[in-house]
């Protein structure tokens, strides 16, 4: 991405947005020597692997292998493109963006999509309040919503027509192809003819608004037996499924560090109506790690409020598993589910006692262990010896997940409930704990290694083929980044052509070009020229600085290694072989193929 932002401007952004203070507003950091560590905001973890390096104004996570500078961090944490991230930090620190023009194609696409979504939201809302939205308006009124509720959530209606929205938005100056990219309009082609038609038709509309107040997507619900029941916006330049949450823009402020996570739009709207303004919901898909990470930025405690049916309880278990990898405290609101009026929050609020009744359900919510013990106990007949034994075995395995104090408390309850010795329960629990911890460590190590290999393979496949060369390249890059004085002493031998792996070659080319022009190679100045994946690699180089000796002699040795590896790789190319070697190569290749047959 060719962005014309001067080094002076980027250095000003970096200096006025100290990386420690910026990241501290999202991550709880603890000082460890010269650096700071914390739980990574980009993946779920219990042990901190996210490190901030104030000296190089960079960060790197050794768990999920993401990293970069302060702009990269904002870009990833706020889901922005590069220019929007720069603008975000400029606004934060009172810096005026430069007047010079720059290539901001991605930014312009996002801006256009926001404008189309805003126009569509206005259209849907006006339709709801007109004769064409009578069916949807009556539905909302029947569900107990007032005009104020409808306005607060920007609810709307899609008319029962194939082209009304398309025609309206085209009349507002938007092109049909841009509307297709925003997933407001669909395109079908038959016999060489293009047919554009509305994505949302004859549905109640729920706009999805992000944390900055932009309309990013829509959910559309049918009011009859048509299928599918819901249609949701697909991936667009401003929206990725599984990254946003309904009503978080309203719930994030003044929630006392607590959020209620529900299944559907109407549950959230009903809870807000009755004063529970910290309610949010997913968006038509199962809860994702990205959503859990987003929630953990705004809440220390989360109440899961899913339907009492099997599908709802399956979703509860999946959510508990995701939140277990964070520092967020989680409780499960147990909806009675015995009658139709008890099946979801909306019905309970309207027909089972309103605010007071629901508050009592919150007050009696179960923590994760209490919930698992509750559903485990329901599987067995405790009036039989086998039932008690099986329940006790399962319960002992559950208690391996808690600390020593909680373990003691629950062991006492189980002992009293089942009439067995507390010591025998604790002995069984401790045995299972030690066994499970060893297995978890082995699996975590294997998973981390596999993930790093897969990530590397996806955008730097040559690295796995030339391991020795890649290591020598890394050492040279780290050394040059840490000591640019080496450049003048090595420039005759250190050229991009010497590098074998394409990604390292690209990074070296960028570094050498800047050094030859007398420019700095600080990470914040490299970022405009690299993708997010490439920035992860550069951040890893900075993070691994302490692993190299950082001497000129080591660099010279690495150059020798690369020359040797380059020669080997060239020898293996048929184009570089003489006639005899060429014929021998193909003779051996044919022999190998025959042996395989």
C-alpha positions in Angstrom: 0.0 0.0 0.0 1.7 3.2 -1.2 0.9 5.8 1.5 2.4 9.2 1.4 2.8 10.0 5.0 6.2 11.5 5.9 8.5 10.0 8.4 8.3 13.2 10.4 4.6 12.8 10.7 4.7 9.1 11.6 7.4 9.8 14.2 5.1 12.5 15.7 2.3 10.0 15.8 4.6 7.5 17.6 6.0 10.1 20.1 2.6 11.5 21.0 1.1 8.1 21.4 3.4 6.2 23.6 2.9 2.5 23.0 2.8 1.7 26.7 0.0 4.2 27.4 -2.0 3.2 24.3 -1.9 -0.5 24.9 -2.5 -0.1 28.6 -6.0 1.3 27.8 -6.8 -2.1 26.3 -4.5 -4.6 28.2 -3.5 -4.8 31.8 0.3 -4.7 31.7 2.8 -5.6 34.3 6.4 -4.5 34.2 9.0 -7.2 33.8 12.5 -5.7 33.6 12.6 -3.2 30.8 9.5 -4.6 29.1 5.8 -5.1 30.0 3.7 -8.2 29.7 0.0 -9.0 29.8 -2.8 -11.3 28.5 -2.9 -11.0 24.7 -6.0 -9.1 23.5 -5.9 -11.0 20.1 -6.3 -14.5 21.4 -7.6 -16.2 24.6 -4.9 -17.2 27.1 -4.5 -17.5 30.9 -0.7 -17.1 31.0 0.7 -13.8 29.6 2.6 -14.2 26.4 2.0 -10.6 25.1 5.0 -8.4 25.5 5.4 -4.6 24.9 8.9 -3.3 24.2 9.1 0.4 25.0 12.6 0.8 23.8 11.7 -0.2 20.2 8.0 1.0 20.4 6.8 -2.4 19.4 4.9 -5.4 20.8 4.8 -9.1 20.1 2.7 -12.1 21.3 4.6 -15.3 21.6 1.3 -17.2 21.8 -0.5 -16.1 18.5 2.6 -14.5 16.8 1.1 -11.1 16.1 3.0 -7.9 16.6 3.9 -4.5 15.3 4.0 -0.8 16.3 1.4 1.4 18.0 -0.4 1.9 14.6 -0.5 -1.8 13.9 -2.0 -2.4 17.4 -4.8 0.1 16.9 -5.4 -1.3 13.4 -5.9 -4.8 14.7 -7.7 -4.0 18.0 -10.1 -1.6 16.5 -10.5 -3.5 13.2 -9.4 -0.5 11.1 -7.4 -0.1 7.9 -4.0 1.6 8.1 -5.1 5.1 7.3 -8.0 5.0 9.7 -5.7 3.7 12.5 -3.4 6.7 11.8 -6.3 9.0 12.0 -7.5 7.4 15.2 -4.2 8.1 16.9 -3.9 11.6 15.4 -7.3 12.4 16.9 -6.3 10.9 20.2 -3.3 13.1 20.5 -4.6 16.2 18.8 -2.4 16.0 15.7 -3.8 17.3 12.4 -3.6 14.9 9.5 -1.4 16.2 6.6 -3.1 17.9 3.7 -1.1 15.9 1.1 -3.0 13.2 -0.8 -2.3 9.5 -0.3 -3.5 6.3 -1.7 -6.3 5.3 0.6 -8.4 2.9 -1.6 -9.2 0.6 1.3 -10.2 3.6 3.5 -12.4 5.0 0.7 -14.2 1.7 0.3 -14.9 1.5 4.0 -16.1 5.1 4.0 -18.4 4.4 1.1 -19.8 1.3 2.7 -20.6 3.2 5.9 -22.5 5.8 3.9 -24.5 3.1 2.0 -25.3 1.4 5.3 -26.4 4.7 6.9 -28.6 5.5 3.9 -30.1 1.9 4.0 -30.8 2.2 7.8 -32.6 5.5 7.2 -34.6 3.9 4.4 -35.6 0.8 6.5 -36.6 3.0 9.5 -38.7 5.3 7.4 -40.3 2.3 5.7 -41.2 0.9 9.2 -43.0 4.1 10.1 -44.9 4.1 6.8 -47.8 2.1 5.4 -45.4 -0.4 3.8 -44.0 -1.3 7.2 -47.3 -1.9 8.9 -46.8 -5.6 9.4 -43.4 -5.2 11.0 -44.5 -2.2 13.0 -47.4 -4.3 14.4 -45.0 -7.1 15.2 -42.7 -4.8 17.3 -45.7 -3.3 19.1 -47.0 -6.8 19.9 -43.6 -7.6 21.3 -44.2 -4.6 23.7 -41.9 -2.0 22.1 -42.7 1.7 22.1 -41.7 4.3 19.5 -38.8 5.2 21.8 -37.5 1.6 21.9 -37.8 1.4 18.1 -35.9 4.7 17.6 -33.2 3.8 20.2 -32.3 0.7 18.3 -32.9 2.1 14.8 -35.3 -0.7 14.0 -36.7 -0.9 10.5 -38.6 -2.8 7.8 -37.7 -4.1 4.4 -40.6 -3.8 2.0 -42.1 -6.9 0.3 -40.5 -6.0 -3.0 -37.4 -7.1 -5.0 -36.0 -3.7 -6.0 -37.3 -0.9 -3.8 -34.1 -0.5 -1.7 -31.9 -0.9 -4.8 -33.8 1.9 -6.6 -33.7 4.1 -3.6 -30.0 3.8 -3.0 -29.2 4.2 -6.7 -31.2 7.4 -6.6 -28.9 8.6 -3.7 -25.9 8.2 -6.0 -24.6 4.8 -5.1 -23.7 2.3 -7.8 -25.2 -1.2 -8.0 -21.9 -2.9 -7.9 -20.9 -1.0 -4.7 -24.2 -2.0 -3.2 -23.4 -5.6 -4.0 -20.0 -5.3 -2.1 -22.0 -4.0 0.9 -24.3 -7.0 0.7 -27.3 -4.7 0.5 -28.0 -5.9 -3.0 -27.5 -9.3 -4.6 -26.5 -10.0 -8.2 -27.5 -12.9 -10.4 -26.4 -13.4 -14.0 -28.2 -15.5 -16.5 -27.8 -15.6 -20.3 -25.4 -12.8 -20.1 -27.8 -10.5 -18.3 -27.3 -9.0 -14.8 -30.1 -8.9 -12.4 -29.7 -6.8 -9.2 -32.2 -7.3 -6.4 -32.6 -6.4 -2.7 -31.0 -8.7 -0.2 -33.5 -7.9 2.5 -37.2 -8.3 1.6 -40.3 -8.4 3.7 -38.4 -8.6 7.0 -38.1 -6.8 10.3 -34.7 -5.1 10.3 -32.2 -4.8 13.1 -29.2 -2.6 12.3 -25.8 -3.6 13.8 -23.9 -0.5 15.0 -20.2 -0.6 15.9 -18.4 1.0 18.8 -17.8 4.2 16.8 -21.5 4.6 15.9 -21.2 3.3 12.3 -23.9 1.1 10.9 -21.9 -1.9 9.8 -24.5 -4.6 9.1 -28.2 -5.7 9.3 -30.2 -8.6 10.5 -33.5 -9.3 8.9 -36.2 -11.5 10.5 -39.3 -12.9 8.6 -42.6 -12.7 10.4 -44.2 -15.8 8.8 -43.0 -19.4 8.3 -40.6 -18.5 5.4 -37.1 -19.8 5.5 -34.5 -18.8 6.5 -35.9 -17.2 9.6 -33.0 -14.7 9.7 -30.8 -13.2 7.0 -27.6 -11.4 8.1 -25.1 -9.2 6.3 -22.2 -11.2 5.0 -18.5 -10.1 5.1 -18.0 -6.6 3.7 -15.2 -4.0 3.8 -16.6 -2.8 7.2 -18.0 -6.0 8.7 -16.7 -9.5 9.4 -19.0 -12.1 10.9 -18.0 -13.1 14.4 -16.3 -9.8 15.2 -19.1 -7.5 16.2 -21.8 -7.7 18.9 -25.3 -6.4 18.9 -25.9 -3.3 21.2 -22.3 -3.3 22.6 -22.2 0.4 21.5 -25.0 1.0 24.0 -23.9 -1.4 26.7 -20.2 -0.6 26.9 -20.6 2.5 29.0 -21.9 2.6 32.6 -22.2 -1.1 33.0 -20.1 -1.4 36.2 -17.9 -3.9 34.5 -20.7 -6.4 33.8 -22.4 -7.5 30.6 -25.4 -9.8 29.9 -24.8 -12.0 26.8 -28.0 -13.1 25.1 -28.9 -15.1 22.1 -31.1 -12.8 20.1 -31.9 -9.2 19.1 -35.3 -9.1 20.9 -33.9 -10.5 24.1 -31.5 -7.6 24.2 -34.0 -5.0 23.3 -36.4 -6.3 26.0 -33.7 -6.2 28.7 -32.8 -2.7 27.8 -36.4 -1.7 27.9 -36.7 -3.0 31.5 -33.5 -1.3 32.7 -30.9 -3.9 32.0 -28.9 -1.7 29.6 -25.8 -3.8 29.8 -27.3 -6.6 27.5 -25.7 -7.6 24.3 -26.0 -10.5 21.8 -24.1 -12.4 19.1 -25.0 -12.0 15.4 -26.5 -15.1 14.0 -23.4 -17.3 14.5 -21.9 -19.2 17.4 -19.9 -17.1 19.8 -16.4 -16.6 18.5 -13.0 -16.1 20.2 -12.9 -12.6 18.6 -16.2 -11.7 20.2 -15.0 -13.0 23.6 -11.9 -10.9 23.3 -14.0 -7.9 22.5 -16.3 -8.5 25.5 -13.3 -8.9 27.8 -12.2 -5.3 27.0 -15.5 -3.9 28.4 -16.4 -6.4 31.2 -14.9 -8.1 34.2 -18.0 -10.2 34.7 -20.3 -11.7 32.1 -23.8 -13.3 32.6 -24.7 -15.9 30.0 -28.5 -15.7 29.3 -29.3 -18.3 26.7 -32.5 -20.2 26.2 -33.3 -23.2 28.4 -33.6 -25.7 25.5 -30.8 -28.0 24.5 -29.5 -25.7 21.7 -29.3 -22.9 24.3 -27.4 -25.0 26.8 -25.0 -26.3 24.2 -24.3 -22.6 23.4 -23.7 -22.0 27.1 -21.1 -24.8 27.3 -19.3 -23.5 24.2 -19.3 -19.9 25.7 -17.9 -21.2 29.0 -15.1 -22.9 27.2 -14.1 -19.7 25.4 -14.3 -17.5 28.4 -12.3 -20.0 30.5 -9.2 -18.9 28.5 -9.7 -15.3 29.6 -9.6 -13.5 33.0 -13.3 -12.7 32.7 -15.6 -14.0 35.5 -18.6 -15.9 34.0 -22.0 -16.8 35.5 -24.9 -18.6 33.9 -28.4 -17.3 34.3 -30.7 -20.4 34.7 -34.0 -19.7 32.9 -36.8 -22.0 34.2 -37.8 -23.3 30.8 -40.8 -25.2 32.2 -43.4 -23.3 30.2 -43.5 -21.2 27.1 -43.4 -18.1 29.2 -40.1 -19.2 30.8 -38.1 -20.0 27.7 -36.3 -16.7 27.1 -35.6 -13.3 28.8 -38.2 -11.5 26.6 -41.0 -13.7 27.7 -40.0 -13.8 31.4 -39.8 -10.0 31.5 -43.3 -9.6 30.0 -45.1 -12.5 31.6 -43.3 -13.6 34.7 -42.7 -10.7 37.0 -40.7 -8.2 34.9 -37.6 -6.5 36.3 -37.7 -8.0 39.8 -38.1 -11.5 38.6 -35.2 -11.2 36.1 -33.0 -9.6 38.8 -33.6 -12.6 41.0 -32.4 -14.8 38.2 -29.2 -12.7 38.0 -28.7 -12.8 41.7 -28.9 -16.6 41.7 -26.8 -17.2 38.6 -24.3 -20.1 38.8 -20.6 -19.8 38.2 -19.0 -22.3 35.7 -18.3 -25.1 38.2 -21.8 -24.7 39.8 -23.3 -24.9 36.4 -21.4 -28.0 35.3 -22.1 -29.7 38.6 -25.8 -28.9 38.2 -26.1 -30.4 34.7 -23.9 -33.4 35.6 -26.0 -34.1 38.7 -29.1 -34.1 36.5 -27.7 -37.1 34.5 -27.7 -39.5 37.4 -30.1 -41.1 39.9 -28.5 -40.2 43.3 -30.9 -42.7 45.0 -28.7 -45.5 43.7 -25.1 -46.4 44.7 -24.0 -46.4 41.0 -25.6 -43.1 40.4 -23.8 -41.5 43.3 -20.5 -43.1 42.3 -20.7 -41.9 38.7 -21.7 -38.4 39.8 -18.8 -38.3 42.2 -16.3 -39.4 39.5 -17.5 -36.7 37.1 -17.6 -34.1 39.8 -14.0 -34.9 40.8 -12.9 -34.3 37.3 -14.7 -31.0 37.2 -13.0 -29.8 40.4 -9.6 -30.0 38.6 -10.5 -26.7 36.9 -10.6 -24.6 40.1 -8.1 -23.4 42.7 -7.3 -25.0 46.0 -9.7 -22.9 48.1 -12.7 -23.5 45.7 -11.8 -27.1 45.5 -12.0 -27.4 49.3 -15.3 -25.6 49.4 -16.9 -27.9 46.7 -15.4 -31.0 48.2 -17.1 -30.2 51.5 -20.4 -29.7 49.7 -20.1 -33.0 47.8 -19.0 -34.9 50.9 -22.1 -33.7 52.8 -24.4 -34.3 49.8 -23.2 -37.8 49.0 -22.2 -39.0 52.5 -18.5 -39.7 51.6 -15.2 -38.6 53.1 -14.0 -35.1 52.0 -10.4 -36.4 52.1 -11.1 -39.2 49.6 -12.7 -36.6 47.3 -9.7 -34.3 47.5 -7.3 -37.2 46.9 -9.1 -38.1 43.7 -9.3 -34.5 42.6 -5.6 -33.9 43.2 -4.6 -37.1 41.2 -6.8 -36.0 38.3 -5.4 -32.4 38.5 -1.8 -33.5 38.2 -2.6 -35.8 35.3 -4.6 -33.2 33.4 -2.0 -30.5 33.9 0.7 -32.6 32.3 -1.6 -33.4 29.4 -2.6 -29.8 28.9 1.1 -28.6 28.8 2.0 -31.2 26.2 -1.0 -30.3 24.1 -0.4 -26.5 24.4 3.2 -26.9 23.3 2.2 -29.0 20.3 -0.6 -26.7 19.3 1.6 -23.6 19.5 4.2 -25.2 17.3 1.6 -26.3 14.8 -0.1 -23.0 14.7 3.2 -21.1 14.1 4.1 -23.5 11.3 0.7 -23.2 9.6 0.8 -19.4 9.9 4.3 -19.3 8.5 3.4 -21.7 5.7 0.4 -19.7 4.6 2.3 -16.5 3.6 6.0 -17.6 3.7 6.1 -21.2 2.3 9.8 -21.1 1.2 10.9 -20.7 4.8 10.2 -24.4 5.6 12.3 -25.5 2.6 15.4 -23.4 3.6 15.5 -23.5 7.4 19.3 -22.9 7.7 19.1 -19.9 5.2 16.0 -18.5 6.9 17.8 -18.5 10.3 20.9 -16.7 8.9 18.6 -14.2 7.2 16.8 -13.5 10.5 20.1 -12.9 12.3 21.2 -10.5 9.6 17.9 -8.6 9.7 17.9 -8.4 13.5 21.5 -7.2 13.5 20.9 -4.5 10.9 17.8 -3.3 12.7 19.6 -3.1 16.0 22.8 -1.6 14.6 22.4 0.3 11.4 26.2 1.1 11.4 26.7 -2.4 10.1 25.1 -1.3 6.9 28.1 0.6 5.6 30.4 -2.3 6.5 28.3 -5.0 4.9 26.5 -3.3 2.0 28.9 -4.7 -0.7 28.1 -8.3 0.3 24.6 -7.9 1.8 22.2 -7.6 -1.1 18.5 -8.7 -1.5 19.7 -11.2 -4.1 21.6 -13.1 -1.4 18.4 -13.9 0.5 16.5 -17.0 -0.4 13.1 -16.6 1.4 10.8 -14.1 -0.4 9.4 -12.4 2.8 12.8 -11.8 4.4 14.0 -10.6 1.0 11.2 -8.0 0.9 12.0 -6.8 4.4 15.7 -6.5 3.6 15.0 -4.6 0.4 12.9 -2.1 2.4 15.5 -1.7 5.1 18.4 -1.3 2.6 16.5 1.2 0.5 15.8 3.3 3.5 19.3 3.1 4.8 20.8 4.0 1.4 18.6 7.2 1.5 19.7 8.0 5.1 16.3 7.2 6.5 15.5 5.5 9.8 14.4 1.8 10.0 12.3 2.1 13.2 9.4 -0.2 13.2 6.8 2.6 13.0 8.4 3.8 9.7 8.4 0.3 8.2 4.7 -0.3 8.9 3.2 1.7 6.0 5.0 -0.5 3.5 4.1 -3.9 5.0 0.9 -6.0 5.5 -0.3 -7.1 8.9 1.2 -10.6 8.4 4.5 -9.0 7.4 4.5 -6.7 10.4 4.1 -9.8 12.6 7.4 -11.1 11.2 9.2 -7.7 11.7 7.8 -7.5 15.3 9.1 -11.0 16.0 12.6 -9.9 14.8 12.6 -7.0 17.2 11.3 -9.3 20.0 14.1 -11.8 19.4 16.9 -9.2 19.4 18.4 -10.7 22.6 18.9 -14.1 21.0 21.7 -12.9 18.6 25.1 -11.7 19.5 24.7 -8.6 17.4 28.3 -8.5 16.2 29.8 -7.9 12.8 31.6 -11.3 12.9 28.2 -13.0 13.3 26.8 -11.1 10.3 29.8 -12.1 8.2 29.3 -15.7 9.1 25.6 -15.5 8.2 26.5 -14.0 4.8 28.9 -17.0 4.2 26.0 -19.4 5.1 23.7 -17.7 2.7 26.2 -17.8 -0.1 26.6 -21.5 0.5 22.9 -22.1 0.6 22.3 -20.0 -2.4 24.9 -22.0 -4.4 23.2 -25.3 -3.3 19.7 -24.0 -4.4 21.1 -22.9 -7.7 22.8 -26.2 -8.3 19.4 -27.9 -8.0 17.8 -25.9 -10.7 17.7 -27.6 -14.1 18.3 -24.3 -15.9 21.7 -24.0 -14.3 22.9 -27.6 -15.2 25.3 -28.5 -18.0 24.0 -31.1 -20.6 25.2 -34.2 -18.7 23.9 -33.0 -15.3 20.6 -32.1 -17.0 20.2 -35.6 -18.5 21.2 -37.3 -15.2 18.7 -35.2 -13.4 15.8 -36.3 -15.5 17.1 -39.9 -15.6 17.0 -40.0 -11.8 13.6 -38.3 -11.8 12.2 -40.9 -14.1 13.8 -43.7 -12.0 12.2 -42.3 -8.9 8.7 -42.1 -10.6 9.1 -45.7 -11.8 9.9 -46.9 -8.3 6.8 -45.2 -6.9 4.7 -47.1 -9.4 
